[in-house]
Amino acid sequence: MGSGQEHGRDPSLREGKKYSTPSLRIRALAATIRFSFLAPFMKKPVSRVLIINDEPLVLKEFVKGLNAAARSLDNPLGITFTGVTTAREALAAIEEDGDLQAVVVDDKLYILNQKNAKKETSALELVRRITRFRPELDVYILIAQEHEDEIVDTLFAEAVDGYFYREERDYRGMYRILNAQIQERSRTPFYDQLKNYVWMAKDSWHTPGHSSGESLRDSPWVNDFYDFMGEHVFDGDLSVSVKMLDSLMEPTGVIAEAQTVAAKAFGARRTFFATNGTSTSNKVIFQTLLAPGEKLLLDRNCHKSVHHGVVLSGGHPIYLDSSVNAKYSLYGPVPKKTILSAIRKHPDAQALILTSCTYDGLRYDLAPIVEEAHRKGIKVIVDEAWYGFARFHPAFRPTALEAGADYATQSTHKVLSAFSQASMIHVNDPGFNEHLFRENFNMHTSTSPQYSMIASLDVARKQAVMEGYKLLSRALALSRELRAQINSTGVFRVLELEELLPDEAKRDNIRLDPTKVTVDISSCGYTVEDLQRELFDRYNIQVEKSTFNTLTLLLTIGTTRSKVSRLYDALMRIAREGRAPRRLYRFPEIPGFTKLRFLPRDAFYCGGELVPLVNDKDGIKRELLGRACADQIVPYPPGIPVLVPGQIITREILQYLVGLLRSQKRVELHGIVYDGYLPCLRVLKPAEEKGLRRID
Ligand SMILES: Cc1ncc(COP(=O)(O)O)c(C=O)c1O
């Protein structure tokens, strides 16, 4: 890797040549002093290792020996050992102890149920149960040397990380291996290298122009920006010229390493970091899987990036109408029946894309859908923008990949600790065409990606692996508390799965992600806009989203008990105002899909012409009826396209759009063009239509 080889321990450091300018020397010194000053106050990790051995005396000896080794050797991760004698206790400890990082299982049989001593579970079965429950844990086996040959092969097939000989009683050796393994898992290859580079304080003769913040720091006009953002935002903002930081477009060093450990963590064959959100991740996959004209099955309620991906790829979309909960204006999953029948009707489709979970937390029962799609050779992409944490707690699994999906895209920034726009693409497609993928990935990726964003993906993965289970357990507990507290106001009410699910999807085995909390506000006496304003202005609370009669709150691994208390307090105070319920006006339901006459890409790239939506008498413009739209028209909310390029315009659609324009409520109407004050649609000219291939 050329200069990539010269890492943190730069020889020039030892030779005392390092800080060539006083300002750099002072800065580096100040940073070191600050770091060492803060270090004692920074929380230190706690890591527990569970030993499972059914002979109490042997167990005691192991735990004592290992704890003594941990005390006497270097122990930066705070490792301590505890022991249990039965599989049942082991499974309980694995469920309860979020600080558990590794498990050492004796290969002998363990009694699962003490009341029924005959019902035993083998070490192998126990390992399976442990890894099913918490796949991120390191698992080691204690074996008798003479059984090595029989056992080792079987155990390694079960993702066991290693084994120790029971008779050796080499506690210091065992400790060193466990410590090294946990340290390996908690390594952040890219972030570590970024820090190394920053501490090396090289003179920058490359982009970015702020040159580690030097252009801002001493400026009387913009130094406040430097102070507000913090120095490392700038000195960590580097360019592809720095070879030791690898290249996002052709990773072979620390980015490749960080992606490999992320793939292991998320259960993928390959993982790719993306720095322009899941919006771009979706487009990259579409362009990889679809040649122009090839069919794609997609939920009409998919995120707009999916619809843009259809235009870019030139794919032929087959839209699946989502289920609608009209009472709360919530657009749910596509009914299973609809998906399965589309798969059977279009076996020539290349791919199917679904969103799971949805914005409101509804998760598909993916496995049977994936199975049916695979039977027809259709690849399955799951947009997990809202579900990137799911792998790290059994309450949220199976993930899309665990259910057999070929691709999953995740907005790591939405629900884990990465910076905004940081996203991951996970690939399990056995026929993955890496070259094509890379070309498309590079087509969409800036040649100047934000390195702090890549570092944040690396760190978010580490956090998910090391403490995701613990933090998600807390988020689940807070969600239960919050739900009970909201319901106790007697005015606000949390909608549970039964009420959220539209009738068409009630028998589809759909589940709810409890970290998304949808609250019925219809009895509180406020309109949803007034309530949001009140929460924001008076109680400093900003919610995730709303419909005309619901608010949706998002709990994440960053939600704290004090935030929950403040929200409860605010809702209780509002409830106690005892206002009479207001009449709430719902949005009209979005019309069903009509007909696609041309491929979206063909229609989009026509010049088209602008035709007003309304006539002189304020009625709908008849000239638009039967015409093909050239743009995607998306009312927001609900964010579902009412028209896509190439789709035929009907009276119903025009009435719906004109109704929204006349409504008192502020609705964004993406895709409408204003000719002066006149709202218009861009439609294909008759001559353009003649030149295009029809697909209806
Ligand atoms: C279902 C879905 N997919 C994709 C995206 C885009 O994600 P990002 O904001 O990471 O670009 C969103 C964003 O809200 C979304 O809701």
The ligand as an SDF file (V2000), in Angstrom:
LIG
                    3D

 16 16  0  0  0  0  0  0  0  0999 V2000
  -37.7510    3.3400    3.7480 C   0  0  0  0  0  0  0  0  0  0  0  0
  -36.6310    4.2950    3.4850 C   0  0  0  0  0  0  0  0  0  0  0  0
  -35.6440    3.9500    2.6570 N   0  0  0  0  0  0  0  0  0  0  0  0
  -34.6210    4.7610    2.3850 C   0  0  0  0  0  0  0  0  0  0  0  0
  -34.5470    6.0020    2.9670 C   0  0  0  0  0  0  0  0  0  0  0  0
  -33.4040    6.8930    2.6170 C   0  0  0  0  0  0  0  0  0  0  0  0
  -32.4420    6.8240    3.5960 O   0  0  0  0  0  0  0  0  0  0  0  0
  -31.2990    7.9070    3.7680 P   0  0  0  0  0  0  0  0  0  0  0  0
  -31.9310    9.0360    4.5220 O   0  0  0  0  0  0  0  0  0  0  0  0
  -30.2750    7.1650    4.5480 O   0  0  0  0  0  0  0  0  0  0  0  0
  -30.8410    8.3150    2.4320 O   0  0  0  0  0  0  0  0  0  0  0  0
  -35.5520    6.4240    3.8560 C   0  0  0  0  0  0  0  0  0  0  0  0
  -35.4660    7.7430    4.4860 C   0  0  0  0  0  0  0  0  0  0  0  0
  -36.3080    8.2130    5.1700 O   0  0  0  0  0  0  0  0  0  0  0  0
  -36.6300    5.5480    4.1180 C   0  0  0  0  0  0  0  0  0  0  0  0
  -37.6290    5.8980    4.9250 O   0  0  0  0  0  0  0  0  0  0  0  0
  1  2  1  0
  2  3  1  0
  2 15  2  0
  3  4  2  0
  4  5  1  0
  5  6  1  0
  5 12  2  0
  6  7  1  0
  7  8  1  0
  8  9  2  0
  8 10  1  0
  8 11  1  0
 12 13  1  0
 12 15  1  0
 13 14  2  0
 15 16  1  0
M  END
$$$$
